[in-house]
Amino acid sequence: MRNIIFYLLAFFAYVILQAFFKDLVLFNVSFCFFYVAFILLMPVETDNLVLMLAGFAIGFVIDMFYDSLGLHALSMVLIAYIRNYWLGVIAPQGGYDAGALPNVSSQGVQWFLVYAMPLIFIHHLTLFLAEAAGNLFWYSMLKAIASLLFTITTILLMQYLLPQRSRV
């Protein structure tokens, strides 16, 4: 019950912060979508269905702020679906501890970058390609890479500045 309340508060905090920093854009190509961290920082053993429902919910609410007709929901459901498979691919030799969180404080910076960067890149590339309707591939790729660097920097800063839990 305590975890459910924590994640509901985190949901609203990510939505409010993303809505507040909606216009945070660098050079008209680099966007900061740090609400992606909501899915990335959920416990390792979280079920795929729960992840996809949470991804759809936060994506749908963000779509309301951006007037983007489901693009954020599409991208979030995709990375929520891929996340557990990717965690299995990069699992340590002994596996993950029970209740482990995929964050910097419990797994380390190098592991977190290997975990988060491909998922954030997939999110951004899906979002920008769907927004451009498949056209402007190289411009969408530029936006995805620039936004990846901006987003991963803000997520790392957020993890270093805010107190972190290493277990659920």
Secondary structure as GFF3:
##gff-version 3
##sequence-region A 1 168
A	DSSP	alpha_helix	2	20	.	.	.	ID=ss1
A	DSSP	beta_strand	25	26	.	.	.	ID=ss2
A	DSSP	beta_strand	30	31	.	.	.	ID=ss3
A	DSSP	three_ten_helix	34	36	.	.	.	ID=ss4
A	DSSP	alpha_helix	37	40	.	.	.	ID=ss5
A	DSSP	alpha_helix	48	66	.	.	.	ID=ss6
A	DSSP	alpha_helix	71	89	.	.	.	ID=ss7
A	DSSP	alpha_helix	104	107	.	.	.	ID=ss8
A	DSSP	alpha_helix	109	131	.	.	.	ID=ss9
A	DSSP	alpha_helix	137	161	.	.	.	ID=ss10
###
